[in-house]
Each structure stands twice: as C-alpha cells, then as structure tokens.
Amino acid sequence: MTNLVKASSLKMAMNENGSTELLQAQTQTWNHIYNFVSSSAAKCAVQLGIPDVLYKHGKSMCLSDISAALPLNPSKISFLPILMRSLVQSGFLYEHEDYYTLTPASRLFVKDDPLSMRSYFLIMHDPCLQKPWFELSSWFQNDFPTAFHTAHNGKSLWDYFADEPRGNDIFNDSMANDSRLIADVLITECKHVFEGLTSLVDVGGGTGTLAIAIAKAFPAINCTVLDLPHVIGDLKGSGNLEFVGGSMFEKIPNANAILLKWILHNWGDEDCVKILKKCKASIPSREKGGKVIIIDIVLENPKEKEDSVRAQHNMDLVMMVLFAAKERTKKEWEKLFTEAGFNEYEITPTMGTRSLIEIYP
C-alpha cells in the first residue's frame, strides 16, 4: 500500500509540475548528494602528484605521459581517464584535444609553489577535521560547544592540535602559505595601510610568515608576532622582527597598529569584543596613528551565485562546526567595533573572499 501511495504522489507531482521540472530537481538532488565527489577527486589528484607532474613538465601533457609519470598500479591505469574527466569538469584541469594543463586553481596545489594551498587542502581532508561533519546533527541536539568537541570526546580543536604535533605542523604550514599570498597582496596593492607606522603586532601570527614579509618590505616598522607559547616554540626574531609567546586574551604588546589576520572569525561575539578591547588598550589614539588592521570575510548576500560568495558561506559553516563561531556581515562587524569602543572603520574588499578592515579608536 505504501508503494502505491508513493507512486501516486510521484505521478501527481509530474502532472502538476511537469516531468522536466521533476527531473531537474532530481539532478539538483544528485549534485547535493555527490558534492563530496569533486573534492575527493581533487584530493586524489594532489596525493598522486598530478599537479606536480604537470607543473614540472612545464607544458600540456597527454594522458599516456601523465600515466607514466604517476605511481599507478598497472591494473588501475584504465581508470585514470575517469578521474581526469572529473578534474576537467570541476575546473581543476584544462583539457584540449586530449592534452592536459593546470588551471590557476590547480597551480595552488603544486607542492613546491610558495603560495601553495596543498597543506590547507590536506588538513581540511584529514580525518580529525572530517569527523565533526558526521556529528553535525548530533551537535545541534547536545550540549557540546562545537561539533569538533562532539567528535573528539569533548576536546577543542586547539587542544587537539596541542597534543598532536603532526596536525599542528600541517595546520601551521597551511596558515603560513595563506599568509604568503596575503602578504603579496598587502605589500603590492595596499601599501597605504602601513604608511606612518613605526610598530605593528601580528596577533595570532603563527610562525611569522606575514610579519616577516612586512618587516622586510617596511624596515622602519618594528614587527612583533604574538601567539601561544607552543606555536612560537623556539622561534627567534632579528632586526625589526621579534616573537612573543602569550595570549591575546591577557595582554597584547603596545604598538601603533595591531594586525588580526583570519583571527576573529574563530571566535564568538563576546570573545571578539574582549580581543578588540585588548587591541584598543595597546594602541594610541587615531591622531597618534593608532589602528587595528583586520583581514577577514565580510559576508555577502547568499542569494548571489558567484564563487566568492559561495566560498564565504562555506567558510561560515566551517567556523560553526570547528569553533561555534561565524563569518560576519558588515552590520555584525559594526556592532562588534562599537561594543569594543572603536569610533570609525573602513572596509576595502581587496582580498578575494576576504576584506581589509581598518578600525580606529
């Protein structure tokens, strides 16, 4: 009887909406179900070394040459065209007359490229960061702070990485690669941000990649990297760069400017206000050059179909799952700044999915 009811409902839907609309809905459903396939195929390509092979070759390659350069079991060679078709369809590779080349996106997965996103890609596909997604519905129904806590017996991501040097190293490496990309944009296209500064603190600056680039490009600015002691480790500064182990919730060294790159989206509103108040206490007035520089996402309307907007809202979910935090709209940013005691702000959308935000006391 149940099957008859289902068949009747399906027939009614086809009569009311038309078979074309129903089949389109089925296709859309398939794409939702198989969203993981494209990312899994890209992970496979990275692990096999396909981007590295193409990059090293320096020009387009035919399938047989790619196959010969990869560590494939002979019994699997016949399946390689299926993987390559998927990579082309997803925009990971270009294909022309059975020859393949890298796209700008896949170049970011080349192992030896200084701007490579390879480490970030692999850590996001590590089981420790994949497991929380399988616990998402459970998290909505339990008392754990995050889905990560739910998946890892009450342990936070930061505590997990503190106990797992391998994961911590990969994470730090991924953040360093991202900082190289951001440093390139900042130094070449946003020099005005650093005009008149004599000192700057990079809060949560990790191993110092961004601060090192700033210190080199602007010798007149004394740069300090502040991060937790286990992150700083035995790193030593030189010249106009130093490393300080400590917590941004306790004390931030005094400076003209405080830099917060991809920091505040890891925290809820209450903690963000605490961090911003610590920043405000560490800088002089605007008249004396004081400001906080934030590099973070300013959420756009989710109804927009652009890749950058989709990336923003995917990151919004990532922050929720890992930190019970979020990305923020312009209005939400403004609320934080006001509560922390700042008077003015400027937003410059020059960082792709992220924006450059300058706030003043």
C-alpha positions as a Markdown table, in Angstrom:
| # | Residue | x | y | z |
|---|---|---|---|---|
| 1 | Met | 0.0 | 0.0 | 0.0 |
| 2 | Thr | 2.8 | 2.4 | 0.8 |
| 3 | Asn | 4.5 | 1.8 | -2.6 |
| 4 | Leu | 1.1 | 2.6 | -4.3 |
| 5 | Val | 0.9 | 5.9 | -2.3 |
| 6 | Lys | 4.4 | 6.8 | -3.3 |
| 7 | Ala | 3.8 | 6.0 | -6.9 |
| 8 | Ser | 0.6 | 8.0 | -6.9 |
| 9 | Ser | 2.4 | 11.0 | -5.3 |
| 10 | Leu | 5.2 | 10.9 | -7.8 |
| 11 | Lys | 2.7 | 10.8 | -10.7 |
| 12 | Met | 0.8 | 13.8 | -9.3 |
| 13 | Ala | 4.0 | 15.7 | -9.0 |
| 14 | Met | 4.8 | 15.0 | -12.6 |
| 15 | Asn | 1.3 | 16.1 | -13.7 |
| 16 | Glu | 1.4 | 19.3 | -11.7 |
| 17 | Asn | 5.0 | 20.4 | -12.2 |
| 18 | Gly | 5.9 | 18.7 | -15.4 |
| 19 | Ser | 8.4 | 15.9 | -15.9 |
| 20 | Thr | 11.1 | 18.4 | -16.9 |
| 21 | Glu | 11.0 | 20.2 | -13.6 |
| 22 | Leu | 10.9 | 17.0 | -11.6 |
| 23 | Leu | 13.9 | 15.6 | -13.5 |
| 24 | Gln | 15.7 | 18.9 | -12.9 |
| 25 | Ala | 15.0 | 18.6 | -9.2 |
| 26 | Gln | 16.4 | 15.0 | -9.3 |
| 27 | Thr | 19.6 | 16.3 | -11.0 |
| 28 | Gln | 20.0 | 19.0 | -8.4 |
| 29 | Thr | 19.5 | 16.4 | -5.6 |
| 30 | Trp | 22.2 | 14.2 | -7.2 |
| 31 | Asn | 24.6 | 17.2 | -7.2 |
| 32 | His | 23.9 | 17.8 | -3.5 |
| 33 | Ile | 24.4 | 14.1 | -2.7 |
| 34 | Tyr | 27.6 | 13.9 | -4.6 |
| 35 | Asn | 29.1 | 17.2 | -3.6 |
| 36 | Phe | 31.9 | 15.3 | -1.9 |
| 37 | Val | 33.0 | 13.6 | -5.1 |
| 38 | Ser | 34.7 | 16.6 | -6.7 |
| 39 | Ser | 36.7 | 17.4 | -3.6 |
| 40 | Ser | 37.6 | 13.7 | -3.1 |
| 41 | Ala | 38.8 | 13.6 | -6.8 |
| 42 | Ala | 40.9 | 16.7 | -6.2 |
| 43 | Lys | 42.4 | 15.2 | -3.1 |
| 44 | Cys | 43.3 | 12.0 | -5.0 |
| 45 | Ala | 44.9 | 14.1 | -7.7 |
| 46 | Val | 47.0 | 16.0 | -5.1 |
| 47 | Gln | 48.1 | 12.8 | -3.4 |
| 48 | Leu | 49.0 | 11.1 | -6.7 |
| 49 | Gly | 51.0 | 14.2 | -7.6 |
| 50 | Ile | 49.1 | 15.2 | -10.8 |
| 51 | Pro | 49.6 | 18.9 | -10.3 |
| 52 | Asp | 53.3 | 18.4 | -9.6 |
| 53 | Val | 53.8 | 16.3 | -12.7 |
| 54 | Leu | 52.1 | 18.9 | -15.0 |
| 55 | Tyr | 54.0 | 21.8 | -13.3 |
| 56 | Lys | 57.4 | 20.1 | -13.6 |
| 57 | His | 56.7 | 19.2 | -17.3 |
| 58 | Gly | 56.0 | 22.9 | -18.0 |
| 59 | Lys | 53.6 | 22.4 | -20.8 |
| 60 | Ser | 50.5 | 20.4 | -21.7 |
| 61 | Met | 50.7 | 16.6 | -21.4 |
| 62 | Cys | 48.9 | 13.7 | -23.0 |
| 63 | Leu | 47.2 | 11.1 | -20.8 |
| 64 | Ser | 49.8 | 8.4 | -21.5 |
| 65 | Asp | 52.7 | 10.6 | -20.4 |
| 66 | Ile | 50.8 | 11.6 | -17.3 |
| 67 | Ser | 50.1 | 8.0 | -16.5 |
| 68 | Ala | 53.7 | 7.0 | -17.0 |
| 69 | Ala | 54.8 | 9.8 | -14.6 |
| 70 | Leu | 52.4 | 8.7 | -11.8 |
| 71 | Pro | 52.9 | 6.0 | -9.1 |
| 72 | Leu | 49.9 | 3.9 | -10.5 |
| 73 | Asn | 49.3 | 0.2 | -10.2 |
| 74 | Pro | 49.2 | -1.1 | -13.8 |
| 75 | Ser | 45.7 | -2.5 | -13.1 |
| 76 | Lys | 44.4 | 1.0 | -12.4 |
| 77 | Ile | 45.7 | 2.8 | -15.4 |
| 78 | Ser | 42.5 | 2.2 | -17.4 |
| 79 | Phe | 40.6 | 4.1 | -14.7 |
| 80 | Leu | 42.7 | 7.3 | -15.0 |
| 81 | Pro | 40.6 | 8.8 | -17.8 |
| 82 | Ile | 37.6 | 8.8 | -15.4 |
| 83 | Leu | 39.5 | 10.8 | -12.8 |
| 84 | Met | 40.8 | 13.2 | -15.4 |
| 85 | Arg | 37.3 | 13.8 | -16.8 |
| 86 | Ser | 36.1 | 14.7 | -13.3 |
| 87 | Leu | 39.0 | 17.1 | -12.7 |
| 88 | Val | 38.3 | 18.9 | -16.0 |
| 89 | Gln | 34.6 | 19.1 | -15.3 |
| 90 | Ser | 35.2 | 20.7 | -11.9 |
| 91 | Gly | 37.7 | 23.2 | -13.3 |
| 92 | Phe | 40.7 | 21.6 | -11.6 |
| 93 | Leu | 42.4 | 21.0 | -15.0 |
| 94 | Tyr | 42.2 | 22.3 | -18.6 |
| 95 | Glu | 41.8 | 19.8 | -21.4 |
| 96 | His | 42.3 | 20.4 | -25.1 |
| 97 | Glu | 42.5 | 17.6 | -27.7 |
| 98 | Asp | 43.4 | 15.0 | -25.1 |
| 99 | Tyr | 46.2 | 17.2 | -23.6 |
| 100 | Tyr | 46.0 | 18.5 | -20.0 |
| 101 | Thr | 47.3 | 21.6 | -18.3 |
| 102 | Leu | 47.0 | 23.2 | -14.9 |
| 103 | Thr | 44.3 | 25.8 | -14.2 |
| 104 | Pro | 45.1 | 28.8 | -11.8 |
| 105 | Ala | 43.3 | 26.8 | -9.1 |
| 106 | Ser | 45.3 | 23.6 | -9.5 |
| 107 | Arg | 48.5 | 25.6 | -9.6 |
| 108 | Leu | 47.8 | 26.4 | -5.9 |
| 109 | Phe | 48.2 | 22.7 | -5.2 |
| 110 | Val | 51.7 | 22.3 | -6.6 |
| 111 | Lys | 53.9 | 21.1 | -3.7 |
| 112 | Asp | 56.8 | 23.4 | -4.2 |
| 113 | Asp | 54.9 | 26.6 | -5.1 |
| 114 | Pro | 55.4 | 29.2 | -2.2 |
| 115 | Leu | 51.7 | 30.1 | -2.4 |
| 116 | Ser | 50.5 | 26.5 | -2.4 |
| 117 | Met | 47.3 | 25.7 | -0.6 |
| 118 | Arg | 48.2 | 22.0 | -0.6 |
| 119 | Ser | 48.7 | 21.8 | 3.2 |
| 120 | Tyr | 45.4 | 23.6 | 3.9 |
| 121 | Phe | 43.6 | 21.3 | 1.5 |
| 122 | Leu | 45.1 | 18.1 | 3.1 |
| 123 | Ile | 44.4 | 19.2 | 6.7 |
| 124 | Met | 40.8 | 20.0 | 5.9 |
| 125 | His | 40.5 | 16.5 | 4.5 |
| 126 | Asp | 42.3 | 14.9 | 7.5 |
| 127 | Pro | 40.0 | 12.5 | 9.4 |
| 128 | Cys | 40.3 | 14.7 | 12.5 |
| 129 | Leu | 38.6 | 17.6 | 10.7 |
| 130 | Gln | 36.3 | 15.4 | 8.6 |
| 131 | Lys | 34.8 | 13.6 | 11.6 |
| 132 | Pro | 32.9 | 16.6 | 13.1 |
| 133 | Trp | 30.8 | 16.9 | 9.9 |
| 134 | Phe | 29.4 | 13.5 | 10.5 |
| 135 | Glu | 28.4 | 14.7 | 14.0 |
| 136 | Leu | 26.8 | 17.9 | 12.9 |
| 137 | Ser | 23.1 | 16.9 | 13.5 |
| 138 | Ser | 24.1 | 15.4 | 16.9 |
| 139 | Trp | 25.8 | 18.6 | 17.9 |
| 140 | Phe | 22.6 | 20.6 | 17.2 |
| 141 | Gln | 20.9 | 18.3 | 19.8 |
| 142 | Asn | 23.6 | 18.1 | 22.5 |
| 143 | Asp | 25.4 | 20.4 | 25.0 |
| 144 | Phe | 29.0 | 20.3 | 23.5 |
| 145 | Pro | 30.4 | 23.7 | 22.5 |
| 146 | Thr | 31.2 | 22.6 | 18.9 |
| 147 | Ala | 30.8 | 19.6 | 16.5 |
| 148 | Phe | 34.5 | 19.1 | 16.9 |
| 149 | His | 34.1 | 18.6 | 20.6 |
| 150 | Thr | 31.3 | 16.1 | 19.8 |
| 151 | Ala | 33.5 | 14.1 | 17.5 |
| 152 | His | 36.6 | 14.2 | 19.8 |
| 153 | Asn | 35.3 | 13.4 | 23.3 |
| 154 | Gly | 35.0 | 17.0 | 24.4 |
| 155 | Lys | 38.3 | 18.2 | 23.1 |
| 156 | Ser | 38.6 | 21.5 | 21.3 |
| 157 | Leu | 40.5 | 21.9 | 18.0 |
| 158 | Trp | 43.3 | 23.9 | 19.7 |
| 159 | Asp | 43.7 | 21.3 | 22.5 |
| 160 | Tyr | 43.7 | 18.5 | 19.9 |
| 161 | Phe | 46.5 | 20.2 | 17.9 |
| 162 | Ala | 48.4 | 20.9 | 21.0 |
| 163 | Asp | 48.5 | 17.2 | 21.6 |
| 164 | Glu | 49.0 | 16.2 | 18.0 |
| 165 | Pro | 52.3 | 17.7 | 16.6 |
| 166 | Arg | 51.7 | 16.3 | 13.1 |
| 167 | Gly | 48.3 | 18.0 | 12.7 |
| 168 | Asn | 49.6 | 21.2 | 14.4 |
| 169 | Asp | 52.5 | 21.3 | 12.0 |
| 170 | Ile | 50.3 | 20.8 | 8.9 |
| 171 | Phe | 47.9 | 23.5 | 10.2 |
| 172 | Asn | 50.7 | 26.0 | 10.8 |
| 173 | Asp | 52.1 | 25.3 | 7.4 |
| 174 | Ser | 48.8 | 25.9 | 5.7 |
| 175 | Met | 48.3 | 29.2 | 7.6 |
| 176 | Ala | 51.9 | 30.2 | 6.6 |
| 177 | Asn | 51.1 | 29.5 | 2.9 |
| 178 | Asp | 48.0 | 31.6 | 3.1 |
| 179 | Ser | 49.9 | 34.4 | 4.8 |
| 180 | Arg | 52.4 | 34.4 | 1.8 |
| 181 | Leu | 49.5 | 35.0 | -0.5 |
| 182 | Ile | 48.0 | 37.7 | 1.7 |
| 183 | Ala | 51.4 | 39.4 | 2.2 |
| 184 | Asp | 51.9 | 39.6 | -1.6 |
| 185 | Val | 48.6 | 41.4 | -2.0 |
| 186 | Leu | 49.1 | 43.7 | 1.1 |
| 187 | Ile | 52.6 | 44.7 | 0.2 |
| 188 | Thr | 52.0 | 45.3 | -3.6 |
| 189 | Glu | 48.4 | 46.7 | -3.6 |
| 190 | Cys | 47.8 | 48.1 | -0.1 |
| 191 | Lys | 51.0 | 49.9 | 0.9 |
| 192 | His | 49.0 | 52.8 | 2.2 |
| 193 | Val | 47.9 | 50.6 | 5.2 |
| 194 | Phe | 51.4 | 50.8 | 6.6 |
| 195 | Glu | 52.1 | 54.5 | 5.9 |
| 196 | Gly | 53.4 | 56.3 | 9.1 |
| 197 | Leu | 53.6 | 53.2 | 11.2 |
| 198 | Thr | 56.6 | 52.6 | 13.4 |
| 199 | Ser | 55.4 | 49.4 | 15.1 |
| 200 | Leu | 53.0 | 46.6 | 14.5 |
| 201 | Val | 51.9 | 43.4 | 16.3 |
| 202 | Asp | 50.6 | 40.4 | 14.3 |
| 203 | Val | 48.3 | 38.8 | 16.8 |
| 204 | Gly | 47.9 | 35.0 | 16.3 |
| 205 | Gly | 50.7 | 35.3 | 13.7 |
| 206 | Gly | 51.8 | 31.7 | 13.9 |
| 207 | Thr | 55.3 | 31.1 | 12.7 |
| 208 | Gly | 55.5 | 34.7 | 11.5 |
| 209 | Thr | 55.2 | 34.4 | 7.7 |
| 210 | Leu | 53.2 | 37.6 | 7.3 |
| 211 | Ala | 55.1 | 39.6 | 9.8 |
| 212 | Ile | 58.4 | 38.6 | 8.2 |
| 213 | Ala | 57.2 | 39.8 | 4.8 |
| 214 | Ile | 56.0 | 43.1 | 6.3 |
| 215 | Ala | 59.2 | 43.6 | 8.3 |
| 216 | Lys | 61.3 | 43.1 | 5.1 |
| 217 | Ala | 59.2 | 45.4 | 3.0 |
| 218 | Phe | 59.0 | 48.1 | 5.6 |
| 219 | Pro | 62.3 | 48.3 | 7.5 |
| 220 | Ala | 61.0 | 51.3 | 9.6 |
| 221 | Ile | 58.3 | 49.2 | 11.2 |
| 222 | Asn | 59.2 | 47.1 | 14.2 |
| 223 | Cys | 57.1 | 44.0 | 13.9 |
| 224 | Thr | 56.1 | 41.6 | 16.7 |
| 225 | Val | 54.5 | 38.2 | 16.3 |
| 226 | Leu | 52.2 | 37.2 | 19.3 |
| 227 | Asp | 51.0 | 33.7 | 19.6 |
| 228 | Leu | 50.7 | 30.9 | 22.1 |
| 229 | Pro | 54.0 | 29.6 | 23.5 |
| 230 | His | 53.6 | 26.1 | 21.9 |
| 231 | Val | 53.2 | 27.8 | 18.5 |
| 232 | Ile | 56.1 | 30.2 | 18.9 |
| 233 | Gly | 58.3 | 27.4 | 20.3 |
| 234 | Asp | 61.9 | 28.4 | 19.9 |
| 235 | Leu | 61.4 | 30.9 | 17.1 |
| 236 | Lys | 63.8 | 33.9 | 17.4 |
| 237 | Gly | 63.5 | 37.2 | 15.7 |
| 238 | Ser | 66.2 | 39.5 | 14.3 |
| 239 | Gly | 66.5 | 43.1 | 13.2 |
| 240 | Asn | 63.0 | 44.7 | 13.2 |
| 241 | Leu | 61.2 | 41.4 | 14.0 |
| 242 | Glu | 60.6 | 39.6 | 17.3 |
| 243 | Phe | 58.4 | 36.8 | 18.6 |
| 244 | Val | 56.4 | 36.9 | 21.8 |
| 245 | Gly | 54.7 | 33.9 | 23.4 |
| 246 | Gly | 51.4 | 34.8 | 25.1 |
| 247 | Ser | 47.6 | 35.0 | 25.0 |
| 248 | Met | 45.7 | 37.8 | 23.2 |
| 249 | Phe | 43.1 | 37.5 | 25.9 |
| 250 | Glu | 45.6 | 38.5 | 28.5 |
| 251 | Lys | 47.9 | 41.2 | 27.0 |
| 252 | Ile | 48.9 | 42.4 | 23.6 |
| 253 | Pro | 52.2 | 44.3 | 23.3 |
| 254 | Asn | 51.9 | 48.0 | 22.7 |
| 255 | Ala | 52.2 | 49.2 | 19.1 |
| 256 | Asn | 50.9 | 51.7 | 16.5 |
| 257 | Ala | 48.9 | 49.0 | 14.8 |
| 258 | Ile | 47.5 | 45.6 | 15.7 |
| 259 | Leu | 47.1 | 43.1 | 12.8 |
| 260 | Leu | 44.4 | 40.4 | 13.1 |
| 261 | Lys | 44.5 | 38.1 | 10.0 |
| 262 | Trp | 41.8 | 35.4 | 10.0 |
| 263 | Ile | 41.6 | 35.6 | 13.8 |
| 264 | Leu | 38.2 | 37.0 | 14.8 |
| 265 | His | 36.1 | 34.5 | 12.7 |
| 266 | Asn | 37.4 | 31.8 | 15.0 |
| 267 | Trp | 35.6 | 33.3 | 18.0 |
| 268 | Gly | 32.1 | 34.2 | 19.1 |
| 269 | Asp | 30.9 | 37.8 | 19.5 |
| 270 | Glu | 31.7 | 38.0 | 23.2 |
| 271 | Asp | 35.3 | 36.8 | 22.8 |
| 272 | Cys | 35.8 | 39.1 | 19.8 |
| 273 | Val | 34.8 | 42.1 | 21.8 |
| 274 | Lys | 37.3 | 41.0 | 24.5 |
| 275 | Ile | 40.1 | 40.7 | 21.9 |
| 276 | Leu | 39.3 | 44.0 | 20.3 |
| 277 | Lys | 39.3 | 45.7 | 23.7 |
| 278 | Lys | 42.8 | 44.3 | 24.4 |
| 279 | Cys | 43.8 | 45.7 | 21.0 |
| 280 | Lys | 42.4 | 49.1 | 21.8 |
| 281 | Ala | 44.3 | 49.2 | 25.1 |
| 282 | Ser | 47.5 | 48.5 | 23.2 |
| 283 | Ile | 47.4 | 51.3 | 20.6 |
| 284 | Pro | 47.5 | 55.1 | 20.8 |
| 285 | Ser | 44.7 | 57.4 | 19.6 |
| 286 | Arg | 43.9 | 57.7 | 15.9 |
| 287 | Glu | 45.6 | 61.2 | 16.0 |
| 288 | Lys | 48.8 | 59.5 | 17.0 |
| 289 | Gly | 48.5 | 56.8 | 14.4 |
| 290 | Gly | 46.7 | 54.0 | 16.3 |
| 291 | Lys | 44.5 | 51.5 | 14.4 |
| 292 | Val | 43.6 | 47.8 | 14.2 |
| 293 | Ile | 44.0 | 46.1 | 10.8 |
| 294 | Ile | 41.6 | 43.1 | 10.3 |
| 295 | Ile | 41.8 | 40.7 | 7.3 |
| 296 | Asp | 38.6 | 38.7 | 7.4 |
| 297 | Ile | 35.4 | 37.9 | 5.5 |
| 298 | Val | 32.6 | 40.4 | 5.2 |
| 299 | Leu | 29.6 | 38.2 | 4.2 |
| 300 | Glu | 27.7 | 39.0 | 1.0 |
| 301 | Asn | 24.1 | 38.1 | 0.2 |
| 302 | Pro | 23.9 | 34.2 | 0.0 |
| 303 | Lys | 21.5 | 34.5 | -2.9 |
| 304 | Glu | 24.4 | 35.7 | -5.1 |
| 305 | Lys | 25.8 | 32.9 | -7.3 |
| 306 | Glu | 29.4 | 34.0 | -7.5 |
| 307 | Asp | 32.2 | 31.6 | -6.5 |
| 308 | Ser | 33.5 | 34.1 | -3.9 |
| 309 | Val | 30.1 | 34.3 | -2.1 |
| 310 | Arg | 29.7 | 30.5 | -2.1 |
| 311 | Ala | 33.2 | 30.2 | -0.6 |
| 312 | Gln | 32.3 | 32.8 | 2.1 |
| 313 | His | 29.2 | 30.8 | 3.2 |
| 314 | Asn | 31.1 | 27.5 | 3.1 |
| 315 | Met | 33.7 | 29.1 | 5.4 |
| 316 | Asp | 30.8 | 30.3 | 7.6 |
| 317 | Leu | 29.8 | 26.7 | 8.1 |
| 318 | Val | 33.4 | 25.6 | 8.8 |
| 319 | Met | 33.7 | 28.2 | 11.6 |
| 320 | Met | 30.4 | 27.0 | 13.1 |
| 321 | Val | 31.5 | 23.3 | 13.0 |
| 322 | Leu | 35.0 | 23.8 | 14.3 |
| 323 | Phe | 34.7 | 26.8 | 16.7 |
| 324 | Ala | 31.0 | 27.6 | 17.2 |
| 325 | Ala | 32.0 | 30.9 | 15.6 |
| 326 | Lys | 31.0 | 32.6 | 12.3 |
| 327 | Glu | 31.7 | 34.9 | 9.5 |
| 328 | Arg | 30.1 | 38.3 | 9.7 |
| 329 | Thr | 28.1 | 40.8 | 7.7 |
| 330 | Lys | 29.0 | 44.5 | 7.6 |
| 331 | Lys | 26.3 | 45.2 | 10.2 |
| 332 | Glu | 27.6 | 42.5 | 12.5 |
| 333 | Trp | 31.2 | 43.8 | 12.2 |
| 334 | Glu | 30.0 | 47.3 | 13.0 |
| 335 | Lys | 28.3 | 46.0 | 16.2 |
| 336 | Leu | 31.5 | 44.4 | 17.4 |
| 337 | Phe | 33.5 | 47.6 | 16.8 |
| 338 | Thr | 31.0 | 49.7 | 18.6 |
| 339 | Glu | 30.8 | 47.4 | 21.6 |
| 340 | Ala | 34.6 | 47.3 | 21.8 |
| 341 | Gly | 34.8 | 51.1 | 21.9 |
| 342 | Phe | 36.0 | 51.9 | 18.4 |
| 343 | Asn | 34.7 | 55.0 | 16.6 |
| 344 | Glu | 35.3 | 54.6 | 12.9 |
| 345 | Tyr | 36.1 | 51.9 | 10.4 |
| 346 | Glu | 36.9 | 51.4 | 6.7 |
| 347 | Ile | 36.3 | 48.2 | 4.7 |
| 348 | Thr | 38.2 | 47.6 | 1.5 |
| 349 | Pro | 37.2 | 44.4 | -0.4 |
| 350 | Thr | 40.6 | 43.7 | -2.0 |
| 351 | Met | 41.3 | 40.2 | -0.7 |
| 352 | Gly | 39.2 | 37.9 | -2.8 |
| 353 | Thr | 36.7 | 36.3 | -0.5 |
| 354 | Arg | 38.1 | 38.4 | 2.4 |
| 355 | Ser | 38.3 | 42.2 | 3.0 |
| 356 | Leu | 40.8 | 44.6 | 4.5 |
| 357 | Ile | 39.2 | 46.3 | 7.5 |
| 358 | Glu | 40.8 | 49.2 | 9.3 |
| 359 | Ile | 39.2 | 50.3 | 12.7 |
| 360 | Tyr | 40.2 | 53.4 | 14.7 |
| 361 | Pro | 39.8 | 54.3 | 18.4 |
